[in-house]
């Protein structure tokens, strides 16, 4: 079994890359793919770059070139719920593209032609977003790995001064809806709009739903692990830059390590 691991930026997966053994690398286009052994598993790792197009292209190459059996995306996200704090862990259970709007031909958030257009149903067509779902086995494994990391490993893996800097004591871990779009959300007004239209939303980011769509197309199991780096409000850029450079990769390594050790 070969597992694909994706991260949007080097900072989000730096420690995972450091732990990759027997590494070989290959460039496809402008991206480098690293293959090797990670915590006893055959792995391909890639830093995709930000956004839906970059991540979808990287996932497609992993599937068609490297024949991965599953893909795990890991990185940071903005909190979309007031109950969440920096350092909390979101395991995506389903995914939607929040910047996709082909109305009136298709319902808002519906991926053409996966939904049914109003040309077929008339003006009273059902307004239903297109949700892509995580693989249930990987979802369970990722959630249990997050629990294990928080209860057993976080204080050993992450220097206490970094945890204190971000006021991280015992992070929460959640399953839920992740909304993806080619926007860095830093507006309370925009977040309020998303919360109104997608009341289940837990997090916002820029890659998850795109990779989920690719995996759905190829029938490849998918999971997404996200760490809250900011509140997706006017302070987002400050929180994000500090968190991603100093602490994000500790979280992703710890959770992926526990997950791969139990797959």
Helices and strands as residue ranges (DSSP letters): E 2-7, H 10-19, E 21-28, E 31-38, E 41-47, H 52-66, E 70-79, E 89-97, H 118-121, E 132-133, H 136-148, I 149-153, H 154-157, H 160-165, E 173-180, H 188-197, E 201-205, H 208-218, E 221-230, H 236-246, H 248-262
